[in-house]
């Protein structure tokens, strides 16, 4: 698998039963970023 797209989103850190408690909001595609520029997403 090759990762080549960065998406920026906003979410409250409150998680209930493995799901975000509040809506997650998509902010933008990070066209100026590469996957190496950002830390990995941990769940």
Backbone as a chain_set.jsonl record, in Angstrom:
{"seq": "XXXXXXXXXXXXXXXXXXXXXXXXXXXXXXXXXXXXXXXXXXX", "coords": {"N": [[0.85, -1.171, 0.0], [0.552, 2.187, -0.808], [0.972, 5.348, 0.531], [0.008, 8.514, -0.281], [-1.399, 10.849, 0.069], [-2.439, 13.568, 2.036], [-4.724, 14.379, 4.485], [-6.39, 16.886, 6.26], [-8.053, 17.163, 9.318], [-10.525, 17.978, 11.823], [-11.232, 17.158, 15.126], [-12.913, 16.393, 18.152], [-11.343, 15.08, 21.022], [-12.775, 13.257, 22.455], [-13.78, 9.996, 22.777], [-16.05, 7.36, 22.424], [-16.842, 4.089, 22.959], [-15.116, 3.34, 20.843], [-15.726, 5.156, 18.831], [-15.835, 8.53, 17.593], [-17.197, 10.923, 19.745], [-18.299, 13.37, 19.059], [-19.114, 15.128, 15.992], [-16.787, 14.676, 13.298], [-14.802, 16.881, 11.452], [-13.937, 17.616, 8.169], [-11.198, 19.427, 7.028], [-9.29, 20.208, 4.987], [-7.527, 19.119, 1.997], [-4.196, 18.278, 2.191], [-2.39, 19.453, 0.055], [0.071, 20.637, -0.093], [1.64, 19.149, 1.525], [3.462, 16.153, 2.393], [3.148, 12.646, 3.218], [5.344, 12.127, 4.877], [5.744, 14.493, 6.206], [4.041, 14.753, 8.341], [2.956, 13.441, 11.559], [2.219, 9.931, 12.163], [-1.166, 8.662, 12.213], [-2.668, 7.698, 15.147], [-4.771, 5.332, 16.688]], "CA": [[0.0, 0.0, 0.0], [1.301, 3.431, -0.905], [0.258, 6.511, 1.054], [0.516, 9.714, -0.941], [-2.336, 11.944, 0.245], [-2.577, 14.026, 3.417], [-5.996, 15.062, 4.734], [-6.429, 17.556, 7.563], [-9.39, 17.145, 9.88], [-10.659, 18.483, 13.186], [-12.101, 16.284, 15.912], [-12.813, 16.407, 19.606], [-10.656, 13.846, 21.395], [-13.682, 12.383, 23.196], [-14.125, 8.776, 22.057], [-16.955, 6.509, 23.191], [-16.99, 2.783, 22.315], [-14.343, 3.306, 19.613], [-16.197, 6.153, 17.869], [-15.79, 9.906, 18.067], [-18.456, 11.317, 20.376], [-18.794, 14.548, 18.351], [-18.816, 15.024, 14.559], [-15.449, 14.968, 12.79], [-14.947, 17.846, 10.362], [-12.861, 17.643, 7.187], [-10.768, 20.811, 6.818], [-8.718, 20.408, 3.65], [-6.504, 18.189, 1.554], [-2.892, 18.915, 2.363], [-1.663, 19.339, -1.207], [1.421, 21.145, 0.109], [2.287, 18.253, 2.481], [3.641, 14.745, 2.056], [2.959, 11.832, 4.419], [6.52, 12.231, 5.73], [5.719, 15.779, 6.912], [3.107, 14.711, 9.47], [3.066, 12.215, 12.357], [1.194, 8.93, 11.834], [-2.426, 8.704, 12.956], [-2.817, 6.604, 16.109], [-6.147, 5.22, 17.162]], "C": [[0.894, 1.232, 0.0], [0.437, 4.584, -0.409], [0.838, 7.762, 0.421], [-0.41, 10.918, -0.819], [-2.442, 12.284, 1.726], [-3.897, 14.782, 3.529], [-5.951, 15.653, 6.133], [-7.866, 17.56, 8.06], [-9.361, 17.645, 11.304], [-11.635, 17.583, 13.924], [-11.865, 16.53, 17.39], [-12.169, 15.082, 20.005], [-11.532, 12.883, 22.178], [-14.1, 11.203, 22.318], [-14.98, 7.916, 22.972], [-17.198, 5.231, 22.397], [-16.304, 2.735, 20.956], [-14.764, 4.295, 18.541], [-16.063, 7.543, 18.47], [-17.161, 10.301, 18.596], [-19.104, 12.495, 19.651], [-18.412, 14.435, 16.876], [-17.368, 15.405, 14.238], [-15.624, 15.842, 11.557], [-13.723, 17.804, 9.458], [-12.494, 19.099, 6.915], [-10.244, 21.042, 5.406], [-7.836, 19.23, 3.282], [-5.175, 18.921, 1.632], [-2.031, 18.762, 1.126], [-0.221, 19.814, -1.095], [2.219, 20.265, 1.072], [2.466, 16.866, 1.887], [3.421, 13.936, 3.322], [4.154, 11.881, 5.371], [6.573, 13.512, 6.551], [4.872, 15.764, 8.178], [3.284, 13.419, 10.262], [1.976, 11.22, 11.961], [-0.03, 9.061, 12.732], [-2.496, 7.482, 13.863], [-4.264, 6.546, 16.541], [-6.214, 4.497, 18.46]], "O": [[1.88, 1.294, 0.735], [-0.688, 4.773, -0.871], [2.027, 8.041, 0.569], [-0.229, 11.908, -1.529], [-2.525, 11.391, 2.569], [-4.157, 15.711, 2.764], [-5.523, 14.994, 7.08], [-8.787, 17.913, 7.324], [-8.3, 17.728, 11.922], [-12.72, 17.28, 13.428], [-10.752, 16.837, 17.815], [-12.434, 14.059, 19.373], [-11.08, 11.794, 22.533], [-14.694, 11.385, 21.255], [-14.675, 7.76, 24.154], [-17.708, 5.287, 21.278], [-16.843, 2.156, 20.012], [-14.211, 4.277, 17.441], [-16.161, 7.723, 19.683], [-18.175, 10.035, 17.952], [-20.33, 12.607, 19.631], [-17.472, 13.713, 16.544], [-16.806, 16.329, 14.826], [-16.486, 15.58, 10.718], [-12.595, 17.943, 9.931], [-13.363, 19.914, 6.608], [-10.692, 21.953, 4.71], [-7.445, 18.439, 4.141], [-5.059, 20.062, 1.183], [-1.047, 18.023, 1.141], [0.621, 19.436, -1.91], [3.357, 20.597, 1.404], [1.722, 16.455, 0.997], [3.5, 14.495, 4.416], [3.976, 11.689, 6.574], [7.36, 13.61, 7.492], [4.978, 16.672, 9.002], [3.713, 12.408, 9.706], [0.92, 11.624, 11.473], [0.068, 9.518, 13.871], [-2.395, 6.35, 13.388], [-4.909, 7.576, 16.737], [-7.301, 4.31, 19.008]]}, "num_chains": 1, "name": "protein.A"}
